Amino acid sequence: MRLKDIKSLLHSDKKMKLAVVAAEEENVLIAVDDAYKNDIVIPVLIGDAQKIKELAQKAGVNIDSYELINSDSLEQSAEIAVKMVREKKADFLIKGLIDTSILVKQVLNKEYGLTTGRTLSHVMVYDVPVYHKLLYLTDGGIMTYPDLEGKKNILENAIDVLKALNYNEIKVACLAAKEKLNPKMPPTVDGDALKKMCEAGEFVDGVVVEGPISFDLAISKEAAEIKKYDSPVAGDADILLVPNIEMGNGIGKTMTYFGNALSAGIIVGASAPVVLVSRADSYESKYYSILLGALVAQNNRK
């Protein structure tokens, strides 16, 4: 499967309603409009209405058929969007010109937020030309230094995303600097513990967890053969579970800028997916992130 194949998994007769938080962002407007034209979403634009109209005109985007809700601040934009999802007036969210922290604060609001009791985490999917399938990475965007329980929660969230994409077998690599257990290196300890949890049946059927395992062994069969490392995950990983945000951020940006990877990313763990994009992300990344969010939102409806 490649990123372009995600659209084939969506049901065109079940378009998802997408709340665009602080829609005063030109590239987001273009990506949302393309998703609308491709029968994927029904957009609701929230933010400074006048600025949104001006940007849409500049970008050549006709928003006459879109619902447009004016707000006086970024906090209000996020609050309106979150309440819409809470009240089932929208199916998922996308971040526009707003800080992630402001949006997440509203998502976690105890009075009207989208909390489920699960950990919020970020899942990125990378379409790397030199890798034979999609690579999912978590968490390089939300969780900073998760403990063992946090890593298990993060992994469960990522598995849910792959299940929404109809994966029957999911191979997980718990990354560390080396593949041998070393009590002085916490990522190796946690990787070993997660593998044992999987062997004890603590994850859903079809999941194989390997850890600790180094990055080269996770994605290169040749490296595994040279090092005589035997594992069904070696050279064939689906999910890269990173020990901290620095590793996740570094690997992700390396795949984008050195590996020419296309990517998509969403926040999961809430009652609805939150499409998290950066202003530096390409149009393709924003568009495919919307598709991924729509697919997970469709799956949530089930």
HUHU-V257937 format. One record per run of one state. SS is the DSSP state (a for helix, b for strand, c for the rest). FROM is the first residue (numbers start at 1). TO is the last residue. Records with the same first field share a line. If there is no record, write none. Layout:
SS->FROM-TO + FROM-TO
//
This chain:
c->1-2 + 10-15 + 22-25 + 38-40 + 48-48 + 60-66 + 71-73 + 87-91 + 96-99 + 108-120 + 128-134 + 139-147 + 165-169 + 176-185 + 200-206 + 214-214 + 220-220 + 227-238 + 242-244 + 258-261 + 269-273 + 276-282 + 302-302
a->3-9 + 26-37 + 49-59 + 74-86 + 100-107 + 148-164 + 186-199 + 215-219 + 221-226 + 245-257 + 283-301
b->16-21 + 41-47 + 67-70 + 92-95 + 121-127 + 135-138 + 170-175 + 207-213 + 239-241 + 262-268 + 274-275
//
